[in-house]
Amino acid sequence: MANVLTDLAADIYRAADVVGRELVGVIPSVTLNTDASKRVAQGDTIRSSFTRAAAVGSVTPSMTIPEGTDQTVDNKTMSLGTTASVQIPWTGENMKSVRNGAGFETIYGDQIRQAMRAIVNQIESQLATDIYKNAGNAYGTSGTTPFGSNFNEMAEILKLLKDRGAPDDGRLSAVINTAAGVKLRNLAQLQNANTSGGTDLMRQGVLLDLQGFKIRESAGIASHTAGTGASYDVDLVAGYAIGDKTIHVDTGTGTGVAGDIITFSSDTGKKYVIGTGFAGDGDSDLVLNSGLLAAVADGEDVAIQAAYTANLAFHQSAVELGMRALEQPTGGDAAVDRMVVQDPFSGLVFEIAAYKGYNKAMFDVSCLYGFKTWLPDYVAILQG
């Protein structure tokens, strides 16, 4: 029984349009690697290329053209290892019953929308968590929602990213939770068209570009529970230089976990994010996601910040989300029809499949995805 989904295509695509307008801010801010025409198996990899920093030389006049300096282009891979699926069963009696009311197509379209919405929200939340745990630096105060009286935090976050080399090329995004969104909307400067630069926020409730960032809101912004580590000191006679990531600490108690924000006593204004935690035996290594911005000396105090809300600021190139339809066995499976839908707003790819059973049908909404935060230097946390 082919073309089962043909008559329902309009409902399916309309559902995708609605999903694209959900409160999702992280997904449209990252690099999307999606292809509705290709399938991959779970665990397969997709590739991305990255160029390294260039070495600067000098000009030496010569009648011979110089060879040039060889450059290495890194080839990085990302695994698509996570599947997501929502199954929607229907019996003939169910279909007959609802046709006497709202109609099967209407309810079915709503179910497809809710299935896509659930999958999108799952990806949004997982992606936001991965990004903050791989951030390089942080700014703000734990437990205090930003934008209480001004939006100076955005200038500070921009400085952090610029100091790490992130380009200010129109691809910077800041993704905040709704609590921070309320604070931002309530600022007088943004409520007045003559000071905000336009009427979008005042009339439509849309967050504006600010300090070079596209400001978006997300329901998936994570809350971080800090480790229990306390009273640790830097333990290396020579200290650590700019760029070092692995720091040996001692004398303290408790643990440090990925995503913890730490400071050193010589410069408490510089906040670093731990990528690899430590066991808390009083003599451990902690690993930062990005290297030190200033040298630290032996014996300096290491302080772990309290629990915080992980609002995000990052460059689009720092994070990649890959998504494909799942590979099918040779000859196909038991599905009698299937359709691949690419959401035009978020770029996410979903597959809708129809299965026929004994006096029953089942519709499956599924996808395969993976993500990677490639460049911690281009990611910063705005604490809340």
N, C-alpha and C positions, 0 to 999 in steps of 0.2 A: 504494500500500500504506500506508494510514493507520494511525495508532495503534501504530506500531512501538514506541514508548517506554512504552506503557501498562503492559505486563507488567514493565517494568524500573523503574517509578517508585519502588517501595519501596527498591530498591538505590540509586537516585539520591539520594533524600531522606536515606537513612541515611548516604551518603557526605558529604552536606552537613553533617550533624550532627557527624560525626567531624572534618571540617575546622575547624568552629567551635571545637574544643577544642585546636587546635594551639598552639604557643608563639608566639602573636601578641599583642603588647601595644599597638602603636601604633594599629592600625586601630580597635579598640573605644574608643580614647581620644579620637578626633577627631569632628568633626561629620560624620555620614554623610548624603549626599544621594543616596538610591537610590530607585528606583521600578520594581518588577517589571512594571508594566503599560505602561510607556512605552519607546519606542525612540528613539534619536537617531542621526544620522550622525556619522561620525568628523570631529572638528573643530568640531562644534556647541558652543554655549555654554549653560551653565545659570547662573541668576542668584541672587545673595544680596543681602540688604539689611543696611546697617550704619548705626547712628545715631551722630552726632558728639557730642562733649562739649558739655554744656549751658552757656550763659552765665548767670551769676548776677547778678541785678539787685537792686533794693530795692523796698520797698512804699511807694507814695505814695497816701495816702487820696484818694479822688475819688468823686463821684457818677456817674462814667462808668466802665463796665467797660473795663479796658485791652484793647488789641488782642492783647497777647501777643507774644512774640518768635518770628518765623518760624524754623523749624528745617529743615535740609536732611538728607534721608535718602539716603545714598549707595547707589547700585546698582552692585554689582561683579559681574563676570562671570568664569567659569572655563571653560576649554576642556576638553572630553573628547576628547583627541587620541591616546590610547594604546590599542591593541587587544592582546588576549592570547588565544591559542588553543592548545589541545592536541588533535591528531587521533589517533583510535584506530582502526586498520584491523582488520577481521576477514574471513577467508574462510570459506566454508561448511565446508571441511575442518578449519579451526581450531576452529570451533564444535563440530563433531561429535567431534573428538578430546578436547576438554576436558570434554565432557559425560560422558565415561567416567571422569572423575576428579573434580576439585573442582566442576565445573559452570560453564557459561558465565556464568550470572547472578552467581555469587560472584566470579569473576575480573573480569568487567565492572564490578561495583560497586567492586572494589578499584582498577581503572584510573581510574574516575571520581573516586574519592577522591584518588588521586595527582595527577590533572590539576588538580583544584581546589586541592589543597595547593600545587602548584608555582606556580599563578597567585597565590594568597594570599601566599605567601612573597615572590614578586617584588614585589607591591604593597607589602607591609610594608617591604621593604628600600628601595625607591625613596622611599616616604613618609618613612621615618626620615631618609634623606639630605637630602631637601628641607627637612624641619623644622629640622635642625641648621644647615644652611647659611643659613637665614633667621632664626635665633635672635637675640635682642637682646643678651643678656648671658650670662655663664658664671661658674661657681664650681667650685673644686676644684684639683687638681694633675695636670698632664699625666703620664701613665704610672703613676699611683698609683690603684689600685682604691678607690673610696669605701667607707665603713662599716668601716674597719679596726678601730676600737675603739669607735665610737659612731655614732649617726645624726644628729649635729649638722649635717651637710651639708644635710639636708632643711629645717631651720629657716633656714639661710642662703639656700637657693634660694627658699623661700617669701618671705623678705624682698625678694629681687630682684624677684619678680613683683609683690608688693604695692607696692613703690616705683614700679613702672611702671603701677600702677592696675588690675592684674588682680584680679577679684573672687574672694574666698574663699567660694564658694557651693556647694561640694560637687562641682564639675566640674573640679577640678585633678587631673592625673595625672602620675605619674613613671614613665617606662619605662626599665628598666635591662637590661643584659646579664646573663647567668647568673653571670659572675664576681662582679659586684656583688651579685647575688642570694644567692650563697653567703655572702658577708661579712655581709649583712644577717640571714640566717637564723641565723648562728652567734653573733650578739650575745646575751649572756646575758639582757638585758632582754626580748628577744622570745621566748626559749625558755621563760620562766616565765609561766604564765597570770596570776599575780597582778600582774605588772608590764607585761605586754603588753596587758592589757585583755580577753583572751579566749583560747580554746584553739585557734582555727583554724590558726595557724601551727604550733604544737607538734604537733598531732594530724594535720593534713591537709597540711602543707607549703604552705599558701596564704599569699601575702604580704598583709599587713594594710594598712588605711588608716593613714597615718603623717603627722603634722604637717599634716593636711588634704589629703594626696595619696592617691589610689588608686595603690598601687604594683603595677606589672605588669612582667613580664619579656618580652623579645623576642629572637629569634634574628637580627633584622634591624638591630640597633643598629650604626651605622657606625663605622669607624675613620678618623680624619682625618689625612692627610699634610700637614704644614704647609709653607707656602711657604719660600723661601730668604732672604727679606728680613732684613736686619740693619743696625744702626747708623743707622736713620732718625731724623730729628728733625722736630718740628712746624715748619712754615715759614709763619708769618703774624705780622707785627709785632703786630697787635692781639690775637692769640690767637683762641681759639674759645669760644663761649658755650654754656651749657646748652641742649641741644636740637639743636645743630649735628650734621650727619651726614657732610658732605664735609670731609675734613681733608687739607690739602696738606702733603706731607712732602718732605724733601730730604736730601742728603748720604749716604744709605745705598746699599746694593747688594742685589741679589737681588729676588725677586718676592714679592708677597702674593697669596693666592688666596682665593676665597670659602670661608667657614668658618673661616679663621684667627682665632684669638683674640689680641687685642692689649691691652696696658696702656700707660698714660702714666706717666712717672716721678713726677709730682706725687701720684698716687694709684694705686699698683699693686694695691690691693684691688678696684678697679673694672675688670672685664674686659668688653670689647666684642667683638662678632663682625663680621667684615668681610663685607659682602654683595657688593661689587664690588672685585675685586683691583686691583693696580697692576703696571705693567710692569717696574718695577725699574730705571729709568734714572737713579736718583738724584734725580729731581725729578718727583714724581707725586702724583695724588690717590688717596686711599683713601676708600671710602664705607662707613659703618657701617649696619647694619640698623636700629638704634635710635639716637636722639640721645644726646649726651653727658649724663651725670648730674651732671657737675661741669665747670667751665670749665678749659681747658688753655691754657698760655701758650706763646708763641713759644720755640722752642729745646728744648722738652721731649723727652726720649728716648721713642721708640716701640718697644716690644719685642713681637715675635711669639712666642707660646707654642709649645712643642714639640708634636709629634704627640700625639694623644689619642684616647680612646674617647668617642664622643658620646652618653652617656646623656642622656635628655631629661626636662624638666619643663615642662608647659604647660597652659594652660586650653583646654577643649574648643572654645570659640568661635574659637580662634586658627587652627585648621587645618580644612579641609574636604576631604572625599573624595567625589567624584561618580562614580556608576556606573550604567550602563544596558545594556540589550541593544542590539546593533548594528542599525541600520535595514536592512530588506530591500528589494530592488528591487521595483518594481511587479509584482504577480503572483507574487512569491516567487522563490526560487532553486530549485536542484535537490533540496533536502531533502524527504524524504517525510514527515517528522514533526519537531516541535521542541517543547521544553518549557523554560520559564523557571523557575529554582529560586532562591529567596532564602534564603540561610543564616540561620536564626533567631538565631544567636549573634553573628555579625559584621555581618549586614545586607548582605553583598555579594550581588550578583545575577549568576548565571551562566545561560547558555543552552546547552542540550544539543540538538543536531540530529543526525538520522539521515539518511545518504545511501546510496543503493543504486547500485552500479555493475555491472560485468560479473563475475558470480560472486564478488562482493566487496561488503562494506558498510563504511562508515566513520562513526564517531561523533565529533562535534566538540563540545568544551567551550570556550566563548568568552565574552568580555565586552569592554566598552568603558569606560574610566575616565580620570579626571584628578583632580588634587589641587592645592591652593593653600594656602600659609601666609599668611593674611591679616594677622595681627597679630604682628609680631616682638616687640613689647613684652611680649606674654604668653607668650613662649617663652624658656626658659633652658637652657643646657647644663650638665650635671653631669659635669665632666671625669673621665676615668678613664685 
